């Protein structure tokens, strides 16, 4: 009788664990594909961030040129005026 109680105490949690783990194991390929897709999107986002930073620097350079040109134009108008 004691052996049945011990077997029940040991085997029932193992069966419950197996039943709980089974859905996760069946979804592992989908989870792996999702992880790969997320990594790909993360690298694309990093690339876009770098491009955005380069564009920001270029815009700042153009803004600086525009400010310089505006000051020169004001000087020219002041000399003529």
C-alpha positions as CSV (number, residue, x, y, z in Angstrom):
1,X,0.0,0.0,0.0
2,X,2.8,2.4,0.9
3,X,4.5,1.8,-2.5
4,X,1.3,3.0,-4.3
5,X,1.3,6.2,-2.3
6,X,4.9,6.8,-3.0
7,X,4.4,6.1,-6.7
8,X,1.4,8.4,-6.8
9,X,3.3,11.2,-5.0
10,X,6.3,10.8,-7.4
11,X,4.5,10.1,-10.7
12,X,1.6,12.5,-10.6
13,X,3.8,15.6,-10.4
14,X,5.9,14.2,-13.2
15,X,2.8,13.6,-15.4
16,X,1.6,17.1,-14.5
17,X,4.9,18.6,-15.4
18,X,5.0,16.7,-18.7
19,X,1.5,18.0,-19.6
20,X,2.5,21.5,-18.7
21,X,5.7,21.4,-20.8
22,X,4.2,19.7,-23.8
23,X,2.5,22.8,-25.3
24,X,5.7,24.8,-24.9
25,X,7.8,22.2,-26.7
26,X,5.3,22.0,-29.5
27,X,5.5,25.7,-30.1
28,X,9.3,25.9,-30.0
29,X,9.7,26.1,-33.8
30,X,7.2,29.0,-34.0
31,X,9.0,30.7,-31.1
32,X,12.3,30.3,-32.8
33,X,11.0,31.8,-36.0
34,X,9.5,34.7,-34.1
35,X,12.9,35.3,-32.3
36,X,14.7,35.3,-35.6
37,X,12.2,37.7,-37.1
38,X,12.6,40.0,-34.1
39,X,16.4,39.9,-34.4
40,X,16.1,40.8,-38.1
41,X,13.7,43.7,-37.3
42,X,16.1,44.8,-34.5
43,X,19.0,44.9,-37.0
44,X,16.8,46.8,-39.5
45,X,15.8,49.3,-36.8
46,X,19.5,49.8,-35.9
47,X,20.3,50.4,-39.6
48,X,17.4,52.9,-39.8
49,X,18.6,54.6,-36.7
50,X,22.1,55.0,-38.1
51,X,20.6,56.4,-41.3
52,X,18.4,58.8,-39.4
53,X,21.5,60.0,-37.4
54,X,23.4,60.6,-40.7
55,X,20.5,62.5,-42.1
56,X,20.2,64.6,-38.9
57,X,23.9,65.5,-39.2
58,X,23.5,66.4,-42.8
59,X,20.4,68.5,-42.0
60,X,22.4,70.3,-39.3
61,X,25.2,71.0,-41.8
62,X,22.7,72.4,-44.4
63,X,21.1,74.5,-41.7
64,X,24.5,75.9,-40.8
65,X,25.1,76.7,-44.5
66,X,21.7,78.3,-44.7
67,X,22.4,80.5,-41.6
68,X,25.7,81.5,-43.1
69,X,24.1,82.4,-46.5
70,X,21.4,84.3,-44.7
71,X,23.9,86.4,-42.8
72,X,25.8,87.1,-46.0
73,X,22.6,88.1,-47.8
74,X,21.8,90.5,-44.9
75,X,25.3,92.0,-45.2
76,X,25.0,92.5,-48.9
77,X,21.6,94.1,-48.5
78,X,23.0,96.4,-45.7
79,X,25.9,97.5,-48.0
80,X,23.5,98.3,-50.8
81,X,20.9,99.8,-48.6
